[in-house]
Amino acid sequence: MVEAAVKRPKNVYIDTNINRLIYVSSVKYSKNKILKVVIEPNQKIGKRHYNQVISIGVVDRNKMNTPQYTKIK
């Protein structure tokens, strides 16, 4: 489910407080819950840059309606 959420997300948000990307996908067992994958973009490790997964969890859908999150897709 996590790989699908990142490759084909239902929505993508930016967390305006800490400039992280939030990939959102639906979950099959509850219509009021979503799978939320938080990614820190452009982390430098050595000479390369990576997008690092910070956290993964299932949360209430209405938590994404706060002003902290701006929908970009």
Gaussian input, Z-matrix of N, CA and C with variables (Angstrom, degrees):
# hf/3-21g

backbone

0 1
 N
 C     1     B1
 C     2     B2     1     A1
 N     3     B3     2     A2     1     D1
 C     4     B4     3     A3     2     D2
 C     5     B5     4     A4     3     D3
 N     6     B6     5     A5     4     D4
 C     7     B7     6     A6     5     D5
 C     8     B8     7     A7     6     D6
 N     9     B9     8     A8     7     D7
 C    10    B10     9     A9     8     D8
 C    11    B11    10    A10     9     D9
 N    12    B12    11    A11    10    D10
 C    13    B13    12    A12    11    D11
 C    14    B14    13    A13    12    D12
 N    15    B15    14    A14    13    D13
 C    16    B16    15    A15    14    D14
 C    17    B17    16    A16    15    D15
 N    18    B18    17    A17    16    D16
 C    19    B19    18    A18    17    D17
 C    20    B20    19    A19    18    D18
 N    21    B21    20    A20    19    D19
 C    22    B22    21    A21    20    D20
 C    23    B23    22    A22    21    D21
 N    24    B24    23    A23    22    D22
 C    25    B25    24    A24    23    D23
 C    26    B26    25    A25    24    D24
 N    27    B27    26    A26    25    D25
 C    28    B28    27    A27    26    D26
 C    29    B29    28    A28    27    D27
 N    30    B30    29    A29    28    D28
 C    31    B31    30    A30    29    D29
 C    32    B32    31    A31    30    D30
 N    33    B33    32    A32    31    D31
 C    34    B34    33    A33    32    D32
 C    35    B35    34    A34    33    D33
 N    36    B36    35    A35    34    D34
 C    37    B37    36    A36    35    D35
 C    38    B38    37    A37    36    D36
 N    39    B39    38    A38    37    D37
 C    40    B40    39    A39    38    D38
 C    41    B41    40    A40    39    D39
 N    42    B42    41    A41    40    D40
 C    43    B43    42    A42    41    D41
 C    44    B44    43    A43    42    D42
 N    45    B45    44    A44    43    D43
 C    46    B46    45    A45    44    D44
 C    47    B47    46    A46    45    D45
 N    48    B48    47    A47    46    D46
 C    49    B49    48    A48    47    D47
 C    50    B50    49    A49    48    D48
 N    51    B51    50    A50    49    D49
 C    52    B52    51    A51    50    D50
 C    53    B53    52    A52    51    D51
 N    54    B54    53    A53    52    D52
 C    55    B55    54    A54    53    D53
 C    56    B56    55    A55    54    D54
 N    57    B57    56    A56    55    D55
 C    58    B58    57    A57    56    D56
 C    59    B59    58    A58    57    D57
 N    60    B60    59    A59    58    D58
 C    61    B61    60    A60    59    D59
 C    62    B62    61    A61    60    D60
 N    63    B63    62    A62    61    D61
 C    64    B64    63    A63    62    D62
 C    65    B65    64    A64    63    D63
 N    66    B66    65    A65    64    D64
 C    67    B67    66    A66    65    D65
 C    68    B68    67    A67    66    D66
 N    69    B69    68    A68    67    D67
 C    70    B70    69    A69    68    D68
 C    71    B71    70    A70    69    D69
 N    72    B72    71    A71    70    D70
 C    73    B73    72    A72    71    D71
 C    74    B74    73    A73    72    D72
 N    75    B75    74    A74    73    D73
 C    76    B76    75    A75    74    D74
 C    77    B77    76    A76    75    D75
 N    78    B78    77    A77    76    D76
 C    79    B79    78    A78    77    D77
 C    80    B80    79    A79    78    D78
 N    81    B81    80    A80    79    D79
 C    82    B82    81    A81    80    D80
 C    83    B83    82    A82    81    D81
 N    84    B84    83    A83    82    D82
 C    85    B85    84    A84    83    D83
 C    86    B86    85    A85    84    D84
 N    87    B87    86    A86    85    D85
 C    88    B88    87    A87    86    D86
 C    89    B89    88    A88    87    D87
 N    90    B90    89    A89    88    D88
 C    91    B91    90    A90    89    D89
 C    92    B92    91    A91    90    D90
 N    93    B93    92    A92    91    D91
 C    94    B94    93    A93    92    D92
 C    95    B95    94    A94    93    D93
 N    96    B96    95    A95    94    D94
 C    97    B97    96    A96    95    D95
 C    98    B98    97    A97    96    D96
 N    99    B99    98    A98    97    D97
 C   100   B100    99    A99    98    D98
 C   101   B101   100   A100    99    D99
 N   102   B102   101   A101   100   D100
 C   103   B103   102   A102   101   D101
 C   104   B104   103   A103   102   D102
 N   105   B105   104   A104   103   D103
 C   106   B106   105   A105   104   D104
 C   107   B107   106   A106   105   D105
 N   108   B108   107   A107   106   D106
 C   109   B109   108   A108   107   D107
 C   110   B110   109   A109   108   D108
 N   111   B111   110   A110   109   D109
 C   112   B112   111   A111   110   D110
 C   113   B113   112   A112   111   D111
 N   114   B114   113   A113   112   D112
 C   115   B115   114   A114   113   D113
 C   116   B116   115   A115   114   D114
 N   117   B117   116   A116   115   D115
 C   118   B118   117   A117   116   D116
 C   119   B119   118   A118   117   D117
 N   120   B120   119   A119   118   D118
 C   121   B121   120   A120   119   D119
 C   122   B122   121   A121   120   D120
 N   123   B123   122   A122   121   D121
 C   124   B124   123   A123   122   D122
 C   125   B125   124   A124   123   D123
 N   126   B126   125   A125   124   D124
 C   127   B127   126   A126   125   D125
 C   128   B128   127   A127   126   D126
 N   129   B129   128   A128   127   D127
 C   130   B130   129   A129   128   D128
 C   131   B131   130   A130   129   D129
 N   132   B132   131   A131   130   D130
 C   133   B133   132   A132   131   D131
 C   134   B134   133   A133   132   D132
 N   135   B135   134   A134   133   D133
 C   136   B136   135   A135   134   D134
 C   137   B137   136   A136   135   D135
 N   138   B138   137   A137   136   D136
 C   139   B139   138   A138   137   D137
 C   140   B140   139   A139   138   D138
 N   141   B141   140   A140   139   D139
 C   142   B142   141   A141   140   D140
 C   143   B143   142   A142   141   D141
 N   144   B144   143   A143   142   D142
 C   145   B145   144   A144   143   D143
 C   146   B146   145   A145   144   D144
 N   147   B147   146   A146   145   D145
 C   148   B148   147   A147   146   D146
 C   149   B149   148   A148   147   D147
 N   150   B150   149   A149   148   D148
 C   151   B151   150   A150   149   D149
 C   152   B152   151   A151   150   D150
 N   153   B153   152   A152   151   D151
 C   154   B154   153   A153   152   D152
 C   155   B155   154   A154   153   D153
 N   156   B156   155   A155   154   D154
 C   157   B157   156   A156   155   D155
 C   158   B158   157   A157   156   D156
 N   159   B159   158   A158   157   D157
 C   160   B160   159   A159   158   D158
 C   161   B161   160   A160   159   D159
 N   162   B162   161   A161   160   D160
 C   163   B163   162   A162   161   D161
 C   164   B164   163   A163   162   D162
 N   165   B165   164   A164   163   D163
 C   166   B166   165   A165   164   D164
 C   167   B167   166   A166   165   D165
 N   168   B168   167   A167   166   D166
 C   169   B169   168   A168   167   D167
 C   170   B170   169   A169   168   D168
 N   171   B171   170   A170   169   D169
 C   172   B172   171   A171   170   D170
 C   173   B173   172   A172   171   D171
 N   174   B174   173   A173   172   D172
 C   175   B175   174   A174   173   D173
 C   176   B176   175   A175   174   D174
 N   177   B177   176   A176   175   D175
 C   178   B178   177   A177   176   D176
 C   179   B179   178   A178   177   D177
 N   180   B180   179   A179   178   D178
 C   181   B181   180   A180   179   D179
 C   182   B182   181   A181   180   D180
 N   183   B183   182   A182   181   D181
 C   184   B184   183   A183   182   D182
 C   185   B185   184   A184   183   D183
 N   186   B186   185   A185   184   D184
 C   187   B187   186   A186   185   D185
 C   188   B188   187   A187   186   D186
 N   189   B189   188   A188   187   D187
 C   190   B190   189   A189   188   D188
 C   191   B191   190   A190   189   D189
 N   192   B192   191   A191   190   D190
 C   193   B193   192   A192   191   D191
 C   194   B194   193   A193   192   D192
 N   195   B195   194   A194   193   D193
 C   196   B196   195   A195   194   D194
 C   197   B197   196   A196   195   D195
 N   198   B198   197   A197   196   D196
 C   199   B199   198   A198   197   D197
 C   200   B200   199   A199   198   D198
 N   201   B201   200   A200   199   D199
 C   202   B202   201   A201   200   D200
 C   203   B203   202   A202   201   D201
 N   204   B204   203   A203   202   D202
 C   205   B205   204   A204   203   D203
 C   206   B206   205   A205   204   D204
 N   207   B207   206   A206   205   D205
 C   208   B208   207   A207   206   D206
 C   209   B209   208   A208   207   D207
 N   210   B210   209   A209   208   D208
 C   211   B211   210   A210   209   D209
 C   212   B212   211   A211   210   D210
 N   213   B213   212   A212   211   D211
 C   214   B214   213   A213   212   D212
 C   215   B215   214   A214   213   D213
 N   216   B216   215   A215   214   D214
 C   217   B217   216   A216   215   D215
 C   218   B218   217   A217   216   D216

   B1=1.4542
   B2=1.5259
   B3=1.3317
   B4=1.4666
   B5=1.5235
   B6=1.3140
   B7=1.4624
   B8=1.5257
   B9=1.3277
   B10=1.4667
   B11=1.5275
   B12=1.3286
   B13=1.4611
   B14=1.5272
   B15=1.3263
   B16=1.4613
   B17=1.5327
   B18=1.3328
   B19=1.4622
   B20=1.5257
   B21=1.3194
   B22=1.4649
   B23=1.5307
   B24=1.3345
   B25=1.4643
   B26=1.5201
   B27=1.3083
   B28=1.4673
   B29=1.5268
   B30=1.3246
   B31=1.4586
   B32=1.5282
   B33=1.3241
   B34=1.4570
   B35=1.5244
   B36=1.3216
   B37=1.4592
   B38=1.5194
   B39=1.3238
   B40=1.4542
   B41=1.5221
   B42=1.3142
   B43=1.4609
   B44=1.5237
   B45=1.3146
   B46=1.4580
   B47=1.5243
   B48=1.3195
   B49=1.4616
   B50=1.5218
   B51=1.3443
   B52=1.4633
   B53=1.5232
   B54=1.3265
   B55=1.4730
   B56=1.5279
   B57=1.3102
   B58=1.4628
   B59=1.5116
   B60=1.3259
   B61=1.4576
   B62=1.5192
   B63=1.3291
   B64=1.4537
   B65=1.5306
   B66=1.3170
   B67=1.4628
   B68=1.5196
   B69=1.3280
   B70=1.4590
   B71=1.5195
   B72=1.3247
   B73=1.4568
   B74=1.5216
   B75=1.3113
   B76=1.4654
   B77=1.5274
   B78=1.3237
   B79=1.4638
   B80=1.5159
   B81=1.3102
   B82=1.4591
   B83=1.5194
   B84=1.3180
   B85=1.4609
   B86=1.5176
   B87=1.3251
   B88=1.4597
   B89=1.5222
   B90=1.3227
   B91=1.4614
   B92=1.5321
   B93=1.3385
   B94=1.4645
   B95=1.5228
   B96=1.3177
   B97=1.4641
   B98=1.5260
   B99=1.3285
   B100=1.4569
   B101=1.5196
   B102=1.3272
   B103=1.4549
   B104=1.5226
   B105=1.3211
   B106=1.4627
   B107=1.5234
   B108=1.3451
   B109=1.4573
   B110=1.5295
   B111=1.3339
   B112=1.4643
   B113=1.5288
   B114=1.3392
   B115=1.4628
   B116=1.5288
   B117=1.3234
   B118=1.4709
   B119=1.5265
   B120=1.3420
   B121=1.4678
   B122=1.5267
   B123=1.3316
   B124=1.4620
   B125=1.5279
   B126=1.3232
   B127=1.4615
   B128=1.5193
   B129=1.3166
   B130=1.4600
   B131=1.5225
   B132=1.3227
   B133=1.4536
   B134=1.5226
   B135=1.3237
   B136=1.4580
   B137=1.5150
   B138=1.3297
   B139=1.4628
   B140=1.5183
   B141=1.3252
   B142=1.4702
   B143=1.5236
   B144=1.3357
   B145=1.4657
   B146=1.5188
   B147=1.3243
   B148=1.4611
   B149=1.5211
   B150=1.3211
   B151=1.4572
   B152=1.5238
   B153=1.3239
   B154=1.4589
   B155=1.5286
   B156=1.3342
   B157=1.4670
   B158=1.5287
   B159=1.3348
   B160=1.4569
   B161=1.5240
   B162=1.3284
   B163=1.4674
   B164=1.5216
   B165=1.3218
   B166=1.4600
   B167=1.5266
   B168=1.3197
   B169=1.4564
   B170=1.5121
   B171=1.3140
   B172=1.4602
   B173=1.5302
   B174=1.3337
   B175=1.4626
   B176=1.5278
   B177=1.3264
   B178=1.4608
   B179=1.5239
   B180=1.3016
   B181=1.4645
   B182=1.5318
   B183=1.3254
   B184=1.4656
   B185=1.5288
   B186=1.3303
   B187=1.4683
   B188=1.5235
   B189=1.3231
   B190=1.4626
   B191=1.5304
   B192=1.3184
   B193=1.4644
   B194=1.5171
   B195=1.3346
   B196=1.4636
   B197=1.5255
   B198=1.3309
   B199=1.4774
   B200=1.5323
   B201=1.3089
   B202=1.4636
   B203=1.5281
   B204=1.3475
   B205=1.4479
   B206=1.5188
   B207=1.3339
   B208=1.4537
   B209=1.5141
   B210=1.3246
   B211=1.4622
   B212=1.5254
   B213=1.3635
   B214=1.4479
   B215=1.5234
   B216=1.3192
   B217=1.4661
   B218=1.5161
   A1=112.08
   A2=116.55
   A3=119.73
   A4=110.82
   A5=116.93
   A6=120.64
   A7=111.02
   A8=116.79
   A9=120.93
   A10=111.10
   A11=117.17
   A12=120.73
   A13=111.46
   A14=116.86
   A15=120.20
   A16=111.47
   A17=117.25
   A18=120.09
   A19=112.61
   A20=117.33
   A21=122.33
   A22=109.76
   A23=117.64
   A24=119.45
   A25=112.22
   A26=114.88
   A27=119.90
   A28=109.14
   A29=116.45
   A30=122.95
   A31=109.16
   A32=115.31
   A33=121.75
   A34=107.50
   A35=116.07
   A36=122.70
   A37=108.70
   A38=115.81
   A39=120.91
   A40=106.82
   A41=115.68
   A42=121.58
   A43=106.18
   A44=117.52
   A45=121.73
   A46=112.97
   A47=118.21
   A48=120.55
   A49=112.00
   A50=117.40
   A51=120.00
   A52=113.55
   A53=118.54
   A54=123.79
   A55=113.72
   A56=115.43
   A57=121.39
   A58=108.75
   A59=115.79
   A60=121.51
   A61=109.51
   A62=116.31
   A63=122.60
   A64=107.40
   A65=116.45
   A66=122.15
   A67=107.59
   A68=116.65
   A69=121.82
   A70=109.74
   A71=115.46
   A72=122.12
   A73=108.11
   A74=116.40
   A75=119.48
   A76=109.93
   A77=115.69
   A78=121.47
   A79=108.32
   A80=116.71
   A81=120.92
   A82=113.70
   A83=118.44
   A84=120.14
   A85=114.73
   A86=119.07
   A87=120.09
   A88=110.28
   A89=117.23
   A90=119.91
   A91=112.21
   A92=117.76
   A93=120.81
   A94=112.87
   A95=117.78
   A96=122.27
   A97=109.76
   A98=116.21
   A99=122.49
   A100=109.09
   A101=115.33
   A102=121.55
   A103=106.69
   A104=116.16
   A105=122.33
   A106=108.40
   A107=117.10
   A108=122.94
   A109=107.20
   A110=116.40
   A111=122.25
   A112=108.45
   A113=115.90
   A114=121.33
   A115=109.83
   A116=114.77
   A117=121.86
   A118=106.85
   A119=118.93
   A120=120.27
   A121=112.65
   A122=114.45
   A123=123.44
   A124=114.74
   A125=116.84
   A126=121.15
   A127=108.76
   A128=117.52
   A129=121.27
   A130=109.82
   A131=115.52
   A132=122.28
   A133=105.77
   A134=116.16
   A135=119.96
   A136=109.46
   A137=115.99
   A138=120.70
   A139=112.87
   A140=117.19
   A141=121.21
   A142=111.22
   A143=114.38
   A144=121.15
   A145=108.96
   A146=115.92
   A147=122.84
   A148=109.77
   A149=115.18
   A150=121.69
   A151=106.74
   A152=117.25
   A153=122.72
   A154=110.95
   A155=115.77
   A156=120.36
   A157=107.93
   A158=116.11
   A159=122.12
   A160=111.17
   A161=116.35
   A162=119.48
   A163=110.29
   A164=114.18
   A165=122.77
   A166=106.68
   A167=116.68
   A168=118.47
   A169=112.13
   A170=114.50
   A171=122.17
   A172=106.81
   A173=115.98
   A174=121.46
   A175=110.05
   A176=115.96
   A177=121.14
   A178=109.56
   A179=116.59
   A180=122.73
   A181=111.74
   A182=117.98
   A183=120.66
   A184=113.56
   A185=119.28
   A186=121.41
   A187=111.88
   A188=117.35
   A189=120.55
   A190=112.10
   A191=118.20
   A192=122.07
   A193=113.39
   A194=118.18
   A195=120.90
   A196=109.65
   A197=118.32
   A198=121.10
   A199=113.70
   A200=117.44
   A201=121.69
   A202=112.23
   A203=117.59
   A204=122.18
   A205=111.16
   A206=116.14
   A207=122.29
   A208=108.29
   A209=116.21
   A210=121.03
   A211=108.87
   A212=116.14
   A213=120.04
   A214=112.30
   A215=117.54
   A216=121.70
   A217=109.65
   D1=-36.19
   D2=-178.37
   D3=-66.55
   D4=-44.40
   D5=179.19
   D6=-61.57
   D7=-41.86
   D8=178.65
   D9=-65.55
   D10=-37.09
   D11=179.76
   D12=-63.93
   D13=-34.54
   D14=-179.63
   D15=-82.79
   D16=-39.47
   D17=-179.05
   D18=-74.61
   D19=-40.38
   D20=-177.46
   D21=-134.64
   D22=68.37
   D23=-177.73
   D24=-71.39
   D25=150.64
   D26=174.38
   D27=-71.90
   D28=-41.61
   D29=177.36
   D30=-144.66
   D31=156.55
   D32=173.68
   D33=-129.08
   D34=133.74
   D35=179.94
   D36=-122.83
   D37=161.79
   D38=168.44
   D39=-117.27
   D40=133.32
   D41=176.70
   D42=-83.25
   D43=109.36
   D44=-173.92
   D45=-71.37
   D46=-16.81
   D47=179.14
   D48=-75.87
   D49=-37.05
   D50=-174.45
   D51=-132.79
   D52=14.14
   D53=176.70
   D54=50.92
   D55=51.74
   D56=173.90
   D57=-114.14
   D58=151.30
   D59=176.66
   D60=-89.76
   D61=139.53
   D62=178.94
   D63=-119.34
   D64=115.34
   D65=176.31
   D66=-97.07
   D67=130.40
   D68=-174.56
   D69=-122.98
   D70=135.57
   D71=176.57
   D72=-138.67
   D73=154.30
   D74=178.48
   D75=-77.55
   D76=159.00
   D77=174.75
   D78=-115.62
   D79=147.62
   D80=-172.91
   D81=-74.43
   D82=-27.71
   D83=-171.51
   D84=-88.04
   D85=-6.63
   D86=179.21
   D87=-156.15
   D88=130.04
   D89=-179.97
   D90=-78.47
   D91=-15.02
   D92=-179.63
   D93=-96.72
   D94=3.02
   D95=-178.98
   D96=-116.49
   D97=154.65
   D98=176.33
   D99=-135.69
   D100=155.65
   D101=172.17
   D102=-90.54
   D103=124.33
   D104=-176.72
   D105=-115.93
   D106=121.89
   D107=177.84
   D108=-116.72
   D109=118.09
   D110=-177.67
   D111=-98.48
   D112=127.43
   D113=-176.45
   D114=-124.88
   D115=131.46
   D116=173.97
   D117=-94.45
   D118=109.60
   D119=-175.70
   D120=-78.62
   D121=153.91
   D122=170.23
   D123=57.88
   D124=46.31
   D125=174.88
   D126=-81.51
   D127=126.06
   D128=-178.21
   D129=-87.18
   D130=122.55
   D131=175.69
   D132=-126.38
   D133=109.33
   D134=-172.80
   D135=67.56
   D136=-125.15
   D137=179.07
   D138=-99.81
   D139=-0.24
   D140=-176.99
   D141=-109.02
   D142=158.64
   D143=176.41
   D144=-113.45
   D145=138.89
   D146=-178.41
   D147=-132.48
   D148=158.26
   D149=169.33
   D150=-99.49
   D151=118.01
   D152=-172.74
   D153=-103.17
   D154=130.28
   D155=174.93
   D156=-74.54
   D157=125.28
   D158=-178.36
   D159=-95.30
   D160=-45.32
   D161=179.45
   D162=-155.02
   D163=156.98
   D164=178.44
   D165=-137.00
   D166=135.06
   D167=178.07
   D168=-169.03
   D169=166.22
   D170=175.21
   D171=-103.71
   D172=124.18
   D173=-176.40
   D174=-130.80
   D175=167.51
   D176=175.07
   D177=-67.62
   D178=138.09
   D179=-178.71
   D180=-58.03
   D181=-38.13
   D182=-176.04
   D183=-69.17
   D184=-13.13
   D185=176.84
   D186=-66.93
   D187=-21.42
   D188=-179.58
   D189=-83.14
   D190=-1.20
   D191=-179.50
   D192=-92.49
   D193=8.28
   D194=-179.34
   D195=-80.74
   D196=158.00
   D197=-179.64
   D198=-63.39
   D199=-16.65
   D200=179.19
   D201=-63.34
   D202=-29.81
   D203=-176.22
   D204=-105.96
   D205=129.61
   D206=176.14
   D207=-112.06
   D208=122.88
   D209=-178.77
   D210=-74.70
   D211=127.86
   D212=178.42
   D213=-115.82
   D214=-9.79
   D215=173.70
   D216=-149.80

